[in-house]
Amino acid sequence: MTKTFRSQKPEGFQVAVSTLTLGTLYEAILAFSSQDRLETFWPSVCQNARWLIPSRRMSVLLSDKDGGFEVVGLFQQGKFQKSSEWRHVPVREGMAQALASPSAQWFDHPADRYNEESGAFIEWLFRDRPDSLFVLPMRAKGKSIGLLVFATGSLEARDRAMLNTLGTIYGLHAGMTYTLIRVTEERLQMQERLVMQEKMASLGSLVAGLAHELNTPIGSIVSAADVSTRCIRKINELVEKIESDEMIQRDPRLRNASTLLLESNRVIGEAGNRMATMVRSLKNFAKLDEAEFQSADVHEGIEDTLRLVHHEFEGKVTVIKEYGRIPGIHCYPGQLNQVFMNLLVNAAQSIEVRGTITIRTSADERNVYVKVSDTGKGIPEPDIGKVFDPGFTTKGGLGVGTGLGLSICYNILRKHHGTIVVKSEVGRGTEFTLSLPQKHEVA
């Protein structure tokens, strides 16, 4: 099926190719080399590349081992943004070869040449039907780590040759700088994880101890309520058998007191059972008594999470469960439960009066899918590309609240070699789709 891309008036180039010099290349490389964080590094790479390589649109892709690409960011008219489709897998061999090229390559009339490709990233890249794609590999230690993709206008052969030379140098420096920053950030993240693991280990021991200590009094309450209930019933039976004293049988105070006492014991018993269920759910949610990486039942994790967040739903949210037949998956159950909790709590908080949360599960030969949709207020389109950024929150904007929930979900899904995709429409609701491989090796 042929895709039709919207035609827009091409944007003017920022610089003429004939004015490019090695000084321009040096200044562009120097600008991004001064960055020390990836969240500022990629915008700097794109911002400075536009003075080196004239283009209408530019994107940054990182290679993954499955033959796909992580869409790190999109750059247009001086603005860098995240893509709503964070991973792109080429559909046809031609596009795969174009993106897998080990050297700088030009591809003319890409909207016609690769018209079978689809997705939000491709639609954005081909939106104004560029004359050419300039694919510039980023390399480090002899390996391709990703691509800089430029949607350009028509250029003469000598201009392309110049851009090939300058761009290859630019891409090489970008790849090496990215590798250095990534190694540095990974070392810092490892240090943070070690500190967090110590905190979580202490918290896990505290929760385990609390659960153990609560089990004893809860068991006593449930047992005592059961004994009291049976004793009250026995007393009622004995009172009814006393035929000689009609006053005892007919006295409404005795009957009222007996009824109230029976009802009170019933409430105590139900409360004790509910507390016991919550303690079991808490232990199951955190998987305190089990190995961290294991085969797990996704439905069981969702049910345990629903019991823990039930207070968020009371009075305003109806939960609809449409579970399909899915196999167990190899995962970190406690971390997946954290993802479910963040999505369910966010969905409940987005519903202001009354609404529904729908949980759907399904599977194919390789993956298990979980969809969590709500009928809440939705997310504005400009914010959809930012929801996974650390510190960003739709509850008032950047800097309000922690804004870490969806960022944590994103990282947990990446750790599981899975994906998380968001779709939303203001006033109609939001849907998150999780894709999890059924089996994979622990990272």
C-alpha positions in Angstrom: 0.0 0.0 0.0 1.5 3.4 -1.0 1.8 6.0 1.7 0.8 9.6 0.8 2.8 12.2 2.7 1.6 15.7 3.2 3.3 18.3 1.1 4.5 21.4 2.8 6.5 24.4 1.6 10.2 23.5 1.9 12.1 25.4 4.6 15.1 27.4 3.5 18.6 26.1 4.3 20.5 27.9 7.0 23.8 28.0 5.3 25.2 27.6 1.7 27.4 24.6 1.2 30.0 26.7 -0.6 30.7 28.6 2.6 31.7 25.6 4.6 35.3 25.3 5.8 37.3 23.2 8.2 36.8 26.0 10.7 33.1 25.5 10.6 33.6 21.8 11.2 35.9 22.5 14.1 33.5 24.9 15.8 30.6 22.5 15.4 32.6 19.6 16.9 33.9 21.8 19.7 30.4 22.9 20.7 29.0 19.4 21.3 32.3 18.0 22.7 31.9 20.4 25.7 28.7 18.5 26.8 28.9 16.0 29.6 25.3 14.6 29.7 23.5 12.7 27.0 20.3 14.8 27.5 22.2 17.9 26.4 24.7 16.2 24.1 22.2 15.1 21.4 20.5 18.5 21.1 23.9 20.1 20.8 24.9 17.6 18.0 21.8 18.5 16.1 22.0 22.2 16.7 25.5 22.5 15.4 25.1 20.0 12.6 22.6 22.4 10.9 25.5 24.9 10.3 27.5 22.1 8.7 24.9 20.1 6.8 21.9 22.1 5.4 18.8 20.1 6.0 15.0 20.5 6.6 14.8 17.7 9.2 17.3 15.7 11.2 17.1 12.7 13.4 19.4 10.7 15.7 19.1 6.9 15.6 21.0 4.4 17.8 21.5 0.9 16.6 20.2 -2.1 18.7 21.2 -5.7 18.4 17.9 -6.8 17.0 18.3 -4.9 13.7 16.2 -1.9 14.8 17.0 1.6 15.8 16.2 3.7 18.9 14.9 7.1 17.8 16.8 9.3 20.2 15.4 12.6 19.0 14.0 14.7 16.1 15.3 18.1 15.1 13.5 20.7 13.1 13.6 24.5 12.9 16.1 24.7 15.7 14.0 22.6 18.1 15.0 19.1 19.5 12.2 16.8 20.6 11.5 13.2 21.5 9.6 11.0 19.0 6.3 9.4 20.0 7.6 6.2 18.3 10.9 5.7 20.2 11.9 2.6 18.3 11.9 2.0 14.5 12.4 -1.2 12.7 12.7 -1.0 8.8 10.0 -2.9 7.0 11.7 -3.5 3.7 15.3 -4.6 2.9 16.0 -1.4 1.0 15.4 0.9 3.9 17.3 -1.5 6.2 20.3 -1.4 3.9 20.0 2.4 3.7 20.2 2.8 7.4 22.9 0.0 7.8 25.3 1.7 5.4 28.9 1.7 6.9 29.7 5.0 5.2 28.0 8.3 4.3 25.3 7.7 1.7 22.8 9.7 -0.3 19.3 8.3 -1.2 17.3 10.3 -3.7 13.5 10.7 -3.6 13.1 8.6 -0.4 9.3 9.2 0.0 8.8 7.4 -3.3 11.6 4.9 -3.0 10.6 3.7 0.5 6.8 4.3 0.3 6.1 1.0 2.1 7.7 2.2 5.3 5.3 3.4 8.0 5.2 4.8 11.5 5.4 8.1 13.2 9.1 8.5 12.7 8.9 7.9 8.9 5.9 10.1 8.5 7.8 12.9 10.3 11.0 12.4 8.2 9.1 12.3 4.8 6.5 14.9 5.7 7.6 17.5 3.1 8.9 15.0 0.6 12.6 15.8 0.7 14.7 15.4 -2.4 17.3 13.3 -0.6 18.2 11.5 2.6 21.8 11.9 3.8 22.6 9.0 6.1 25.7 9.6 8.2 27.0 6.7 10.4 28.4 7.4 13.9 31.3 5.1 14.7 33.4 4.3 17.7 36.2 1.7 18.1 35.5 0.5 14.5 31.8 -0.2 15.1 28.7 1.7 14.0 26.7 2.8 17.0 24.1 4.8 15.2 23.1 7.3 12.5 22.5 10.9 11.9 19.8 11.1 9.2 19.2 14.3 7.3 16.3 15.1 5.0 17.7 17.6 2.4 17.0 19.5 -0.7 18.6 19.0 -4.1 22.4 19.3 -4.0 25.0 19.1 -6.8 27.5 16.3 -6.9 30.5 18.5 -5.7 28.5 19.7 -2.7 27.6 16.1 -1.8 31.2 15.1 -2.0 32.2 18.0 0.4 29.4 17.1 2.8 30.5 13.4 2.7 34.0 14.4 3.8 32.9 16.9 6.5 30.0 14.8 7.7 32.1 11.6 8.1 34.5 13.5 10.4 31.6 15.0 12.3 29.9 11.6 12.7 33.1 10.0 13.8 33.6 12.6 16.6 30.0 12.4 17.6 30.2 8.6 18.0 33.4 8.8 20.0 32.1 11.6 22.3 28.8 9.7 22.8 30.6 6.6 23.8 32.7 8.5 26.3 29.7 10.3 27.8 27.7 7.0 27.9 30.5 5.2 29.8 30.8 8.0 32.3 27.0 8.1 32.8 26.8 4.3 33.1 29.5 4.4 35.8 27.6 7.1 37.7 24.3 5.1 37.3 26.0 2.0 38.6 27.1 3.9 41.7 23.5 5.2 42.1 22.1 1.7 41.7 24.4 0.3 44.3 23.2 3.0 46.8 19.6 2.3 45.8 20.1 -1.4 46.1 21.3 -0.9 49.7 18.2 1.2 50.4 15.9 -1.3 48.8 17.5 -4.2 50.6 16.9 -2.4 53.9 13.3 -1.5 52.8 12.7 -5.1 51.8 13.9 -6.4 55.1 11.7 -3.8 56.8 8.6 -4.8 54.8 9.4 -8.5 55.3 9.7 -8.0 59.1 6.5 -5.9 59.1 4.6 -8.5 57.2 5.8 -11.2 59.6 4.9 -9.2 62.6 1.5 -8.3 61.3 0.6 -11.9 60.5 0.6 -12.9 64.2 -1.9 -10.2 65.5 -4.0 -10.6 62.3 -4.2 -14.3 62.8 -5.2 -13.7 66.4 -8.0 -11.3 65.4 -9.4 -13.6 62.8 -9.2 -16.6 65.1 -10.8 -14.7 68.0 -13.6 -13.3 65.8 -14.4 -16.8 64.6 -14.5 -18.2 68.2 -16.7 -15.3 69.3 -19.1 -15.8 66.4 -19.5 -19.5 67.2 -20.0 -18.7 70.9 -22.7 -16.1 70.2 -24.6 -18.5 68.0 -24.4 -21.2 70.7 -25.7 -18.7 73.3 -28.6 -17.8 71.0 -29.5 -21.4 70.5 -29.5 -22.0 74.3 -31.6 -18.9 75.0 -34.2 -20.1 72.4 -34.4 -23.5 74.1 -35.3 -22.0 77.5 -39.0 -22.4 77.4 -39.7 -21.6 81.1 -38.5 -18.1 81.0 -40.4 -16.3 78.3 -39.0 -12.9 79.4 -35.5 -13.9 78.3 -36.7 -14.9 74.9 -39.0 -11.9 74.4 -36.7 -9.2 75.8 -35.7 -7.1 72.8 -32.6 -5.8 74.5 -31.1 -9.2 74.6 -31.9 -9.9 71.0 -30.6 -6.5 69.9 -27.4 -7.0 71.9 -26.9 -10.5 70.5 -27.5 -9.2 66.9 -25.1 -6.3 67.3 -22.5 -8.5 68.8 -22.8 -11.0 66.0 -22.5 -8.2 63.4 -19.5 -6.7 65.1 -17.7 -10.0 65.1 -18.5 -10.4 61.4 -16.9 -7.0 60.7 -13.8 -7.8 62.7 -13.5 -11.1 60.8 -13.8 -9.4 57.4 -11.3 -6.7 58.4 -8.8 -9.3 59.6 -9.2 -11.3 56.4 -8.7 -8.1 54.3 -5.6 -7.2 56.3 -4.2 -10.7 55.7 -4.9 -10.4 52.0 -3.2 -7.0 51.8 -0.1 -8.4 53.6 0.1 -11.3 51.1 -0.4 -8.9 48.2 2.4 -6.7 49.6 4.8 -9.6 49.8 3.8 -10.8 46.3 4.1 -7.3 44.9 7.7 -7.0 46.1 8.5 -10.7 45.6 10.3 -10.6 48.9 10.6 -14.4 49.2 11.6 -15.2 45.6 14.6 -14.9 43.2 14.7 -11.5 41.4 14.9 -12.8 37.8 12.4 -15.6 37.1 9.4 -16.8 35.2 6.3 -15.0 36.3 2.6 -14.7 35.6 1.7 -11.2 34.3 -1.9 -11.6 35.4 -0.9 -12.4 38.9 1.3 -9.3 39.1 -1.6 -7.1 37.8 -4.0 -8.5 40.3 -1.6 -8.0 43.2 -1.0 -4.4 42.1 -4.8 -3.7 41.7 -5.4 -4.8 45.3 -2.7 -2.4 46.6 -3.9 0.6 44.6 -7.6 -0.1 45.2 -7.9 3.0 47.4 -7.1 5.2 44.3 -10.1 3.8 42.5 -12.8 3.9 45.2 -15.9 6.0 44.2 -14.7 7.1 40.8 -13.0 4.4 38.7 -14.4 1.2 37.3 -11.7 -1.4 36.3 -12.4 -3.5 33.2 -10.2 -6.5 32.8 -10.0 -8.2 29.3 -7.4 -10.8 29.9 -6.2 -13.0 27.0 -4.4 -16.3 27.0 -0.7 -15.4 27.7 2.2 -17.5 28.8 4.5 -16.8 31.7 7.5 -14.6 30.9 11.1 -14.4 32.1 11.3 -11.1 34.0 12.0 -9.2 37.2 8.4 -9.5 38.7 8.9 -6.8 41.3 10.0 -4.3 38.7 7.2 -5.1 36.4 4.7 -4.7 39.3 6.2 -1.2 39.8 5.4 -0.4 36.1 1.8 -1.6 36.6 1.5 0.5 39.7 2.7 3.7 38.1 0.5 3.3 35.1 -2.6 2.4 37.1 -2.1 5.3 39.6 -1.5 7.8 36.8 -4.6 6.5 35.0 -6.7 6.9 38.2 -5.4 10.4 38.9 -6.1 11.5 35.3 -9.8 10.7 35.9 -11.3 13.8 37.6 -14.9 12.7 38.3 -15.9 9.2 37.1 -14.4 7.0 34.4 -13.0 3.6 33.5 -9.6 1.9 33.3 -9.3 -1.0 30.9 -6.5 -3.6 31.1 -6.1 -5.8 28.1 -3.5 -8.6 27.7 -2.6 -10.6 24.6 0.4 -12.5 23.1 1.9 -13.6 19.9 4.7 -16.0 19.2 7.4 -13.8 20.7 5.9 -11.1 22.9 3.3 -10.5 25.6 1.3 -7.3 25.3 -0.3 -5.3 28.2 -2.5 -2.3 27.4 -3.6 0.1 30.1 -6.1 2.7 28.9 -8.2 5.2 30.7 -11.0 7.7 30.0 -9.2 10.6 31.8 -8.3 14.1 30.6 -5.5 12.9 28.2 -2.1 14.4 27.4 -1.6 17.4 25.1 0.2 16.4 21.9 3.3 18.7 22.6 3.8 16.8 25.9 3.5 13.2 24.5 7.2 13.2 23.4 8.3 14.3 26.9 6.3 12.0 29.2 9.3 9.6 29.6 11.8 12.4 30.4 13.0 12.4 34.1 11.4 15.3 36.0 8.6 16.0 33.5 5.0 15.7 34.8 1.7 16.5 33.3 0.4 17.5 36.8 1.3 21.2 36.3 4.3 20.9 34.0 8.0 20.6 34.5 9.3 20.9 38.0 5.9 20.1 39.7 6.0 16.7 41.5 8.7 14.2 41.0 7.9 13.3 37.4 9.9 10.0 37.7 7.2 7.4 37.4 7.1 7.1 33.6 10.8 7.5 33.3 11.2 4.5 35.7 8.7 2.5 33.6 10.7 3.4 30.4 14.0 2.2 31.9 12.4 -1.0 33.3 11.0 -1.9 29.9 14.3 -1.2 28.2 16.0 -3.5 30.8 13.5 -6.2 29.8 14.3 -5.6 26.1 10.7 -4.5 25.7 8.9 -1.3 24.6 6.3 1.1 26.0 4.3 3.3 23.6 1.8 6.0 24.6 -1.2 7.3 22.6 -3.4 10.0 24.0 -6.1 12.5 23.0 -7.1 15.4 25.2 -10.5 14.9 26.7 -10.8 11.2 25.6 -8.0 9.5 27.5 -4.6 7.8 27.3 -3.4 4.3 26.4 -0.1 2.8 27.3 1.0 -0.4 25.4 3.7 -2.6 26.9 5.5 -5.2 24.8 7.5 -7.8 26.7 9.6 -10.6 25.2 8.5 -14.0 26.5 12.1 -15.0 27.0 15.4 -13.2 27.1 18.7 -13.4 29.0 19.2 -11.4 32.1 21.1 -8.2 31.4 
